[in-house]
Amino acid sequence: MIPTITLTNKEQELGHLVVIISKFAKLPAGIFTAAEKKYLQEQVETHKQEVVAINHLTHWIYLYFIRDEKNQSKRLESSRKAGDIVAGFLNNHRATRVAIFDAASEGSVILAFAEGMALGSYQFLKYKRDKEKENTLKEIEIYSQALEDADLGHASGNQESPVAPHVSSITKLNILLEAVFICRDLINEPNSYLTATVFANEVEKMAMDAGASVEVLTRQEIAALGMGGLLGVNLGSHEPPTFTVLEWKPKEALNAKPLVFVGKGVVYDTGGMNLKPGDSMLNMKDDMSGAAAVAATIYAIAKARLPVHVIGLMPATDNRPGVKALVSGDVITMHNGMTVEVLNTDAEGRLILADALSYAQKYDPALVIDLATLTGSAVRAIGKFGACAMQSKAAWELEILKTSGNEVYERLVEFPMWEEYGEQIKSDLADLKNLGPAEAGMITAAKFLENFTAYPYIHLDIAGPAFIEKRDSYRGQGGTGYGVRLLFDFVERFMIG
């Protein structure tokens, strides 16, 4: 269940309330008693609490005090985390509705707080018989003159615009939340349900709902295109591969050349013939997180009617050690004609991505960004706190993407793409080999993929933040939906400004 966020100026009925302030001088009158005000100030100033709860028996009132933080990114992130804390309280008390009173007049902070509340309420209960612990929060009402004025100002200033009608910040937030929830659901689905074919079917449903166009290529069509990477990884599976193309192309698109997003869609990864050891296979249903993020991002862009031409490419298959599976030493021919010596069948993601990146050339794209749970090296480098980013011919675009990453706190760390790394993936038998040395594995993987690009290109290795085993604030537990909020913000920032 996705909590719905609304902006309203109606008088507050007696119920759960969150008051947000940045100074005690702005504490609204008529809500707290003198004793409560003294208690709140003591908790905030002496005990350094940011969220304080007061029980009014029939309802709770929460105070969120915005700390003086010069870094706006951290300020917004603190607000999301505070929203998650309050949502936890409300769900524990079986509340269905809450109002947020913006006494600080800081619209961006209020939106971030509501975003944290909603995202923190996510649950994946599809396979649970006992729904007693299902979260109850359904409605989040925001009372904010700052947000109301901002949306009215944008709307009135947009009357002569040739692009799509203005979409309010609240509407966009609700759309984005829905997209993140969909992405998380797809990632959390087990492979017993989510095969490559089912994934493609789910994307078709999303396209129909959002008004986007979709095409799903079958095994025969994939073979006709010479996609040896996708076909090779699929050899050991009893399920066919799919290649899904999702497109949003409004008449009023601001870009002459499309933005293309490519997502790795390995719906389950055993490692193939190089079988993963121990419990390394436990959460490998998440190896399609990149494809899920691409599908959900374009869904959100289409639902919000952003005036941007975007295309999503999602190659999908599982990777299993079947009787016909690839083995170490095999050579495959890719979509662009290059040959690859397969040294390790567990380095399969780059094989299916390479075909998709080569296929992207047909669109003459302005920029291509891929997202993939690609390497353990990325996790070892920076953990779950961000993604490893590398670029080719897209230094300026990556700087904008980094800004978006800081804004939504899906942060990026840039690594170099020096030519020496390319030497490490040259093969004596074929044009390339699919594995470099143990060191800098996330970079050699990116250098491998660079061979299939001839356009501005950004590679995001999201292996760390895409799926987390222990709950992390509003990111939840399991699939996080990493990349959806990042790419949506980037599209707005890069194309619309």
PyMOL commands that set and color helices and strands:
alter all, ss='L'
color gray80, all
select helices_A, chain A and resi 24-26+34-45+72-92+107-120+145-157+169-188+196-210+219-224+228-234+278-281+284-303+349-363+376-382+395-408+419-423+441-450+473-475+484-496
alter helices_A, ss='H'
color red, helices_A
select strands_A, chain A and resi 4-7+17-21+51-55+60-65+97-102+139-143+213-217+242-248+259-263+265-269+310-319+331-333+339-341+367-372+387-392+412-414+432-433+457-461+467-468+478-479
alter strands_A, ss='S'
color yellow, strands_A
deselect
rebuild
show_as cartoon
